[in-house]
Amino acid sequence: MRIYLDNNATTPVHPDVLRAACDAMRDVYGNASSIHKEGQTARRMIEDSREPVARLLSATAREIIFTSGGSESNNAAIFGAVPAEGRHHIVTTAIEHPSVREVAAALARRNCEVTFVAPDRGGSVSAERVIEALRDETRLVAMMLVNNETGVVQPVAEVGRACRERGIHLHCDAVQAAGKIDIDVDQLGVTTLALSAHKMHAPKGVGALYVRRETKLEPFVIGGAQERRRRAGTENVPLAAAFGVAAALAADASVRPAIASLRRRFESAMRETFGDAVTINGADGERVPNTSSVTFRGSDAEGIAIALDLEGIAVSTGAACSSGRVEPSGVLLAMGLTPEEAKSTVRVSLSRMTTGEEIERAIEAFRRVVPRCSRQS
């Protein structure tokens, strides 16, 4: 049996979620915009599915828009909040997901000045530095709640208070936070917030965008009245149903301590085995319970990941592959790691489906594989 430890990339579909999607695909085939019985059955399923997603955020159902995923939600929020006319200022961080970072770069080429705030060595972006970057002309702040590579929780609530006082739109990418920590949109002070269902044991292709009531946001997809005219297109009823079930499961916080315990066991074993040659990135700050970013100094992370894959274990590296070239992770470089350290970093990410037996098998595999992947060997 293979061991899957790359849950920050995507998660296995939970059996209850799969059942909901299959049942809806078979039985609820109407168009949710139609007035006949089949259409209204689909409409009820969409609205019923919106409720648990809203509860996951302590929001209301009317504030939830279904999208195709986290990237669309981030694009819709940022492009929708920044007018095409005039010059504007945006503040974001140097550790954002590409669906935020590249949108900010696109706006910089169009009509915006963008300030990127760097993190500290522990992977946390200082709220004070973000607030200091705000100006009278700042239109938007985009700040993730949890970093996808390190699992470090960012001080969004503190930034949110400053943005509300100044009337600035705060968008939060919470894709890696949902189901791992509690989220309350009022406490965070966000205007918009992005979610992706496949990070919480649902299928790929569906996400959500929270939009605070009374917020003016230009629609990202036009051509229909769906989603209260905020996102046109025939709703995907089976995926919405799957998301609703997944959100209800994700709201159960009782599994989080067990996941954190498994991560501690893994990290402790790595420290005991490799000593000073190992660094756990972000370990001194607040992290979500499932994520471990481990730098094995002097080793080749890509080689480790490939060797582990051959042993039946899936992990990821701290690097992004583009056009066949492996580049050091921009997140890790922004934290102050050297390119060599970044290329020596492996990410292990657990889920509610990860077992203690799997972690013990993974530990033994790491002990065998890492020494073989030394750059000096």
C-alpha positions in Angstrom: 0.0 0.0 0.0 1.3 3.4 -0.9 1.5 6.2 1.7 0.3 9.6 0.7 1.9 12.5 2.5 1.3 15.3 0.0 -2.1 16.5 1.3 -1.3 20.2 0.9 -1.2 19.6 -2.9 -4.5 17.7 -2.8 -6.4 15.2 -0.6 -8.0 11.8 -1.2 -11.7 12.1 -1.6 -13.5 11.0 1.6 -16.0 8.2 1.0 -18.9 10.2 2.4 -18.0 13.1 0.0 -17.7 10.7 -3.0 -21.1 9.2 -2.2 -22.7 12.7 -2.1 -21.2 13.6 -5.5 -22.2 10.3 -7.1 -25.8 10.5 -5.7 -26.2 14.0 -6.9 -24.8 13.2 -10.4 -27.2 10.3 -10.7 -30.4 11.8 -9.2 -30.2 15.6 -9.3 -29.7 16.4 -13.0 -31.8 19.5 -13.4 -30.5 23.0 -14.1 -30.7 25.0 -10.9 -31.9 28.0 -12.9 -34.9 26.1 -14.2 -38.4 26.6 -12.7 -39.6 23.0 -13.0 -39.4 20.4 -10.2 -36.0 19.0 -11.4 -34.6 22.5 -11.5 -35.8 23.4 -8.1 -34.5 20.1 -6.6 -31.1 21.1 -8.0 -31.5 24.6 -6.5 -32.3 23.2 -3.1 -29.2 21.1 -3.2 -27.0 24.1 -4.1 -28.4 26.2 -1.3 -28.3 23.3 1.2 -24.6 22.8 0.3 -23.8 26.5 0.8 -24.8 26.3 4.4 -22.0 24.1 5.8 -19.4 26.0 3.7 -20.6 29.2 5.4 -20.6 27.6 8.8 -17.0 26.6 8.3 -16.2 30.3 8.1 -18.8 31.6 10.7 -20.3 33.4 7.7 -23.8 33.4 6.3 -24.9 31.4 3.2 -25.7 34.5 1.2 -22.0 35.5 1.5 -20.8 32.3 -0.2 -20.2 32.1 -4.0 -19.3 28.7 -5.5 -16.4 28.9 -7.9 -14.1 26.4 -9.8 -11.5 26.5 -7.0 -9.1 28.6 -5.0 -7.3 30.1 -8.0 -10.5 31.4 -9.5 -11.6 32.7 -6.1 -8.3 34.6 -5.6 -8.5 36.0 -9.1 -12.1 37.0 -8.8 -11.6 38.8 -5.5 -8.5 40.7 -6.5 -9.5 41.7 -10.0 -13.0 42.5 -8.8 -11.8 44.8 -6.0 -9.3 46.9 -8.1 -10.9 49.2 -10.7 -9.5 49.1 -14.2 -9.4 52.9 -14.2 -7.0 55.1 -12.2 -3.8 54.4 -10.3 -4.0 52.2 -7.2 -1.7 50.7 -4.6 -1.8 47.0 -3.4 -0.1 45.4 -0.5 0.6 41.7 -0.5 3.3 39.3 0.8 6.3 37.6 -0.8 5.0 34.1 0.2 1.6 34.2 -1.5 0.3 31.4 -3.8 0.9 32.1 -7.5 -2.8 32.7 -8.0 -2.4 35.8 -5.8 1.2 36.7 -6.6 0.8 36.6 -10.3 -2.5 38.5 -10.2 -0.7 41.3 -8.3 2.1 41.2 -10.9 -0.5 41.5 -13.7 -2.1 44.5 -12.0 1.4 46.1 -11.6 1.7 45.9 -15.4 -1.7 47.5 -15.8 -2.3 50.4 -13.4 -1.1 49.5 -9.9 1.9 49.8 -7.7 2.4 46.7 -5.6 4.3 46.4 -2.3 5.5 42.9 -1.4 6.2 42.4 2.3 8.8 39.7 3.1 8.5 37.2 5.9 11.0 36.6 8.7 13.3 33.5 8.9 10.5 31.7 10.6 8.1 32.2 7.7 5.8 34.7 9.3 5.0 38.1 7.8 4.9 40.8 10.4 1.5 42.5 10.7 3.3 45.7 11.7 5.3 45.7 8.4 2.1 45.1 6.4 0.3 47.9 8.2 3.3 50.3 7.8 3.1 49.7 4.0 -0.5 51.0 3.9 -1.1 54.4 2.2 -4.0 56.7 1.5 -4.3 55.2 -2.0 -4.0 51.6 -0.9 -7.0 49.8 -2.5 -6.4 46.2 -1.5 -4.4 44.0 0.9 -4.0 40.3 -0.1 -2.6 38.1 2.6 -2.8 34.3 3.0 -3.9 32.8 6.3 -1.7 29.7 6.2 1.4 29.2 3.9 1.1 26.2 1.7 4.8 25.2 2.0 5.6 25.8 5.7 2.1 25.7 7.3 2.9 28.9 9.2 -0.2 30.8 10.3 -0.1 34.5 9.3 -1.4 37.4 11.5 -4.4 38.2 9.3 -6.6 39.4 12.1 -4.2 42.1 13.2 -3.9 43.3 9.6 -7.7 43.0 9.3 -8.3 45.5 12.1 -6.1 48.1 10.5 -7.8 47.6 7.1 -11.3 48.0 8.5 -10.3 51.2 10.2 -9.0 52.6 6.9 -11.8 51.1 4.7 -9.3 49.0 2.7 -10.4 45.7 1.1 -8.6 42.8 2.7 -8.6 39.5 0.7 -7.4 36.3 2.4 -6.4 33.1 0.7 -7.5 30.6 3.3 -7.1 27.5 1.0 -4.6 25.9 3.3 -6.3 26.9 6.5 -9.8 25.5 6.2 -10.3 22.4 8.3 -6.9 22.8 9.9 -7.7 25.8 12.2 -10.9 27.6 13.1 -11.8 30.4 10.8 -14.1 33.3 11.7 -14.4 35.9 9.0 -15.5 38.6 11.4 -12.6 38.0 13.8 -10.2 38.1 10.8 -11.7 41.3 9.5 -11.6 40.1 5.9 -13.7 41.5 3.0 -13.2 38.4 0.8 -11.8 35.0 1.4 -10.9 32.0 -0.8 -11.4 28.3 -0.3 -10.7 25.2 -2.4 -12.6 22.0 -1.8 -10.0 19.5 -2.9 -7.8 20.5 0.0 -10.4 19.1 2.4 -11.2 15.7 0.9 -13.6 16.8 -1.9 -13.0 16.5 -5.7 -11.1 19.0 -7.7 -12.9 21.7 -9.6 -15.0 23.4 -7.0 -14.2 26.2 -4.5 -15.8 29.1 -2.8 -15.4 32.8 -2.4 -16.7 34.5 0.7 -17.8 38.1 0.0 -18.8 40.2 3.0 -22.3 41.5 2.7 -22.7 44.9 1.0 -19.2 44.6 -0.7 -19.0 45.9 -4.2 -17.1 43.5 -6.4 -17.0 43.4 -10.1 -18.0 39.9 -11.4 -15.1 37.9 -12.7 -17.3 35.7 -15.0 -20.3 37.4 -16.7 -23.1 36.1 -18.8 -25.8 34.9 -16.4 -27.6 35.7 -13.1 -26.2 32.7 -11.2 -24.6 33.2 -7.7 -26.4 36.5 -7.3 -24.8 37.8 -10.5 -21.4 37.5 -9.0 -20.3 34.4 -11.0 -22.1 33.4 -14.2 -22.4 29.9 -15.4 -24.6 26.8 -14.8 -23.9 25.6 -11.2 -22.1 22.3 -10.8 -24.6 20.6 -8.5 -22.6 17.4 -7.8 -19.5 19.2 -6.9 -21.3 21.7 -4.7 -23.0 18.8 -2.9 -19.5 17.2 -2.4 -18.1 20.5 -1.1 -21.0 20.8 1.4 -20.3 17.4 2.9 -16.5 18.0 2.9 -17.0 21.3 4.7 -19.1 19.6 7.4 -16.4 17.1 7.9 -13.7 19.8 8.0 -15.5 21.6 10.7 -14.9 18.7 13.1 -11.8 19.9 15.1 -11.6 16.7 17.1 -9.2 15.1 14.6 -6.6 17.9 14.7 -4.7 16.9 17.9 -4.1 13.4 16.5 -2.8 14.9 13.3 -0.5 17.2 15.2 0.8 14.3 17.3 1.7 12.3 14.1 3.6 15.3 12.8 5.5 15.8 16.1 6.4 12.1 15.9 7.8 12.5 12.4 9.7 15.7 13.2 11.1 14.2 16.4 12.4 11.2 14.5 14.0 13.4 11.8 15.8 15.4 14.5 16.9 12.3 16.4 18.2 10.6 13.2 19.9 13.5 11.4 20.7 16.0 14.2 22.0 19.4 13.2 21.7 18.5 9.5 17.9 19.0 9.8 15.9 22.2 10.2 12.1 22.3 10.6 11.1 25.5 8.9 8.6 27.6 10.9 8.8 25.3 13.9 9.2 28.2 16.4 5.9 29.9 15.2 2.3 28.9 15.0 1.6 26.3 12.4 -1.3 24.2 11.2 -1.1 20.7 12.6 -0.5 18.8 9.4 2.5 20.5 7.7 6.2 19.8 8.1 8.8 21.6 5.9 12.1 19.9 6.5 15.5 21.0 5.2 18.0 18.2 5.0 21.2 20.2 4.5 23.6 18.8 2.0 20.9 16.6 0.5 19.0 16.8 -2.8 15.3 17.2 -2.1 14.3 16.1 -5.6 16.3 13.0 -5.2 14.7 12.3 -1.8 11.2 12.7 -3.2 11.9 10.4 -6.2 13.5 7.8 -4.0 10.6 7.9 -1.6 8.2 7.6 -4.5 10.0 4.4 -5.5 9.4 3.1 -2.0 5.7 3.9 -2.2 5.6 7.2 -0.4 4.4 10.5 -1.9 5.9 13.8 -0.6 6.8 17.0 -2.3 9.9 19.3 -2.5 10.2 22.9 -1.6 10.7 23.7 -5.2 8.5 24.6 -8.2 9.0 23.0 -11.5 8.5 25.2 -14.5 9.3 24.4 -18.2 11.4 21.4 -17.1 13.6 23.4 -14.8 13.6 22.9 -11.0 13.9 26.3 -9.3 14.4 27.0 -5.6 11.1 27.8 -3.8 10.4 31.5 -3.8 8.8 31.1 -0.4 11.9 29.6 1.2 14.2 32.1 -0.5 12.0 35.0 0.8 12.4 33.5 4.3 16.2 33.8 4.0 17.1 30.2 3.0 19.9 29.9 0.5 19.2 28.4 -2.9 21.1 25.2 -1.8 19.0 25.0 1.4 15.8 25.5 -0.6 16.8 22.7 -2.9 17.3 20.5 0.2 13.8 21.0 1.5 11.0 18.4 1.6 7.4 19.0 2.5 5.4 16.4 4.3 1.7 17.1 4.7 -0.7 14.9 6.6 -4.5 14.5 6.6 -7.3 13.1 8.8 -6.7 9.8 6.8 -3.1 9.5 7.8 -2.3 6.7 10.2 0.4 6.1 12.8 1.5 3.0 11.0 2.0 5.1 7.8 4.1 7.6 9.7 6.3 4.9 11.2 6.9 3.4 7.8 7.7 6.8 6.4 10.2 7.5 9.1 12.1 4.3 8.3 12.0 5.2 4.6 13.5 8.6 5.3 16.2 7.1 7.4 17.2 4.9 4.4 16.7 7.3 1.6 18.2 10.7 2.9 21.8 9.4 3.3 21.7 8.1 -0.2 20.7 11.5 -1.6 23.7 13.5 -0.2 25.1 15.9 -2.8 28.6 14.6 -1.7 27.8 11.0 -2.3 
